[in-house]
Amino acid sequence: MTPGPQSGAAPLAAREIGKSFDGTPAGAVEVIRSISFTLGRSEIVSIVGPSGCGKTTLLNMIGGLLPPSRGTVIWHGQALRGVPPRAGYMLQKDLLFPWRTAFENASLGLQVKGVGRQERRERVMALLDRLGLAGFVNYYPSALSGGMRQRVALARTLAADPEVLLLDEPFSALDFQTKILIERDTARLVRDAGRSLLLITHDVEEAVSLSDRVVVLSHRPCTVVAEHAISLDGDRTDVLAAREHREFGHYVRAIWNELDIH
Amino acid sequence: MSAPSGTSSTSIDRGAAAPRVTWGRLGGMLRVLLAQSLLIAAMLAFWHWATAHGSVNAFLFGTPEAVGGYLVKMFADGSVWHDAWITGAETLAGFGLGNVLGTAIGLLLWYSRFLSRVVQPFILALGSIPVVALAPIVIIWFGTGFASKLAMATLSVIVVALVISYKGAMGVDPDQINLMRSLGANRHQIFRHLVVPASLTDIFAGLKLTVGFALVGAIVGEFMSSADGLGHAIFKAGSLYAIAKVFAELVVTMVLALLLSAVVVRVERALLPWRHDLQN
């Protein structure tokens, strides 16, 4: 595990990034005006915003899939060019390939990186085992439940050993119980390995229960309205306990008010 | 009709990989088969009755007995195997060549937006030509033997295969492409691990379609000029007004077409196991 080019720098930072789309039927549309934030090492930061505020556009810019119109995305102290190394994505759609078994889907990233068959097997099996999928490694996605599919997607993201995880509403299509369990597993796997996680979500409770900090965005064109440091003492991988903490409701209410949803 | 043992339960074991044949389903299948056999028998009986009574001209329409007689004769002298083999080989070779070339070009056009936009009108223009209209040129260029039938079958397949595979390749979910990019995949890896397998479903749908087209191409080629094959036999019998012989050859052609389609379906099952899983 080699640290980034400048070990002192935060893994990810956004400096006043903005995005406008030209040539739409409505003329130029400014989706994001200006967003700045920092994701520190071993930190979990959530970005919440009203729906339709350009969260996915933001994620695509951070992940190097879409160039920003203004501002800079900084990975490890350097301006981003292309796709950032050692970043893992996870979206609401699990995007599993139907022609690959759970194991083959989870090993996709390692296969692309040219990791040998034996090592691939060991690393992915260990992960699937931790995620409770040991008995389903040879199942095709069509035979798995929504929660299992999202776990396979999580395993696929983690198998490549990313330093930074970028999650775009990955749990929003799941039922409550499944969601809590996967949030817990995600928190454990991220915190145990000292990874950093940027979670984009519209679920305020999810953001507060998982994160160290929550960044609140406005309606379009999108800017940062507020930033909260979440201090809920206790084991932060226990997302249910976090939801029962007496400060939890306080944070949720404050953020709800800032979201300005009518 | 009484259902055997009265178990009409449709208990489908979800965990089993292979479809379980229950008594209820077996009974249903048998009933359908029986109805189909009765339908054929009724049609043959009507045909026989109409031609025997003279209300339908037996010379123009043949009789089922004569068709049966020809079939027996064709099997006895082995001509059925010879002709079916010739036509089957032309069809399969053209089917294979046309699909390999068409699919390869269609998939590779995924690499270049520019190239695909340049060649698109040409492909559509080529595809709009009825292949039958090309037969005279093909015979002149490739002669009256196997090569011209192979060319006809290939031409009948290639544009369809190209368009279908190109559509399949371009229809890949952009989010899946972004996922591959975020995993660090280059264009070749995206092509190999995502575009090709994602297009296979469309490609196999195309195979089922084009196996019939290839047969049409081969038979039209044989119509134009040939010394053997089912198309040749049909054409010869037709020009001699041996209508019953034409029908006998048509039956053989039909069986050949069904056999070829069945092979394609089998190959799809073997190569796309996840689709098979989906259907159960």
Interface residues (C-beta under 8 A of the other chain):
Chain A: N60 G63 L65 V83 P85 A87 G88 Y89 L91 K93 L95 F97 P98 W99 R100 L108 G109 Q111 V112 K113 Y140 P141 S142 A143 A160
Chain B: D173 D175 Q176 N178 L179 M180 R181 S182 L183 G184 A185 Q189 H193 L194 P197 A198 L200 L272 P273 W274 D277 L278
